[in-house]
C-alpha cells in the first residue's frame, strides 16, 4: 500500500496480455496499456480487462436467451442450439479463470 491508500503496482514477469516473457513495467490499473509489450501496444490489441468484459457480456446474453426459451413448446433444434450456446458461453468464462500460459487439455 502507498501513503494514499492505493495498492502499489506489482511488476509482472511478462506482457499482461500475451504473456511474452520480459520486463514491460508494472501493471497499473489506472493505465490500461501498462504492463504490455510493444507488439501488443503497436497492434492496438484490447486489454485483458476489456476482453474479459466482452466474454462475460456475450455469455450473459446467451444465458438470457436460453432462460427465455419455453421448454414445453421448444423444438428439438431450438433446444440443441441454446444448449450449445450456453456450453460455449460457460467454456469462454471458464477459460478466463484458467491461469495464463497453461497449456491445452
N, C-alpha and C positions, 0 to 999 in steps of 0.2 A: 504494500500500500504506500501511496505517496502522501505527502503532507496535506494535499487537497482532498483526500479520501478516495481517490480513484486508484484502481489496480495498476501497478506498474506494468509496462509491456514486457512480454516474455519473448526472448529470442527464439525463433523457430529453426530447426535443423535443415529446413529446405523451403521450397516455394509452398506457400499456403494453399495454392490451388492445384498445381500439377505434381507436387511432391518431388520436384527436381532437387537433387542434393546441392547444398551450398548455403552460404550465409547471405540472405536477402534482407536482413534487418529485422527488427522486432515487429510483431503483429500488433498494430494499434487499431482498436475497434472504431475510432473516430475517422480513420483514413482507410477507405475500402481497398486501396491498392497497396497498402503496406504489407510487407512480407511476401510480395510476388516477385517472380523472376522477370528479367527484362523481356523474355519471349512472351509471357502472358500479358504483360502491360502493353507491348507493341501490338499484339494480336487483338487487344481490346476485349479479352475474354471477360465474361461476367465473374463476379466474385463468388466464392463458395456460398456465402450467405444468400446471395441472390438466387443461385441455383437451388438451394435448399427451400427457399420460399416458393419458388416456381413448382417444384416437385410436390410440395405439400398442398398447394392450391389445386393442381391438376388431380391429385389423388382424392382430395376432398370433393371435387366436382363429380368424379366417377362414383364415389361412395354415395353422394346425394342422389344421383340419377338411379343407382341401384336400389336405394331405400325407397324411392318414389314408385318403383315398379310393383304392380299388384301381382303377387304370386298366384292368386286364384285364376286370373284371366290372362296371364302372360303366355305367349307361345314359347315352345322349347328353344327356338332360335334367340328370342329375347333374353331368356334366362341364361343361355350359354354366353351371349355377348356381355351381359352385365357381370356375370361371374368372372369372365376373363378380364374385364376392366378393373374389377376390384382386386383381382390377383396381381395385375400389373402395377396398380397403384400401391398395394402393400409391398410388393417387391422393391419398388423405387424408394419408398420410405425406409425400408429396412437397409437398403444399400447406403443410404445417408448415414445410418448409425454404425455401419461397419468401419473399422479403423482404416485410415488412408494407407495405401500401399499393401493392403492384404491381397494376396493372390486369389484367383477364382476358386471355384468349388473344389 
